[in-house]
Amino acid sequence: MQTPPAVDGASPPEPTPHTPAAVPQRSTRRATARRASDRRATAREHKGDIDGRILGYVKEHPQGTTGDMAKGLNADRDTIAAEVSHMVRAGELTKGPEPHTLSATERVPELPSP
């Protein structure tokens, strides 16, 4: 690349070397990562027992859709749908003959054998 000719006979300005962006020190990066990890752990603790919340909702609203459940439980619809499918496969919920009909299956605790 050629430099443009100087006006008024002045020499062109000296090119400045490109300085790379400063990278945060390792301790700063680690502290930031630790705070983010702590926030994620706190969020997981506050998530609660989604299975228990779904069972309670189904007992009160046996004809509710997953969208209704998601709104009622303040949760993501896809998460609720996936969890309901898992619970049906595990036998915790049963689907009724009519569409959108779920019922909670009462489990009898097994007694330890002598």
Secondary structure, DSSP 4 states (H G I P E B T S, - for coil): -PPPPPGGGPPPPPPPPPPPPPPPPHHHHHHHHHHHHHHHHHHHHHT--HHHHHHHHHHH-TT--HHHHHHHHTS-HHHHHHHHHHHHHHTSEEE-SSTT-EEEPPPPPPPPP-
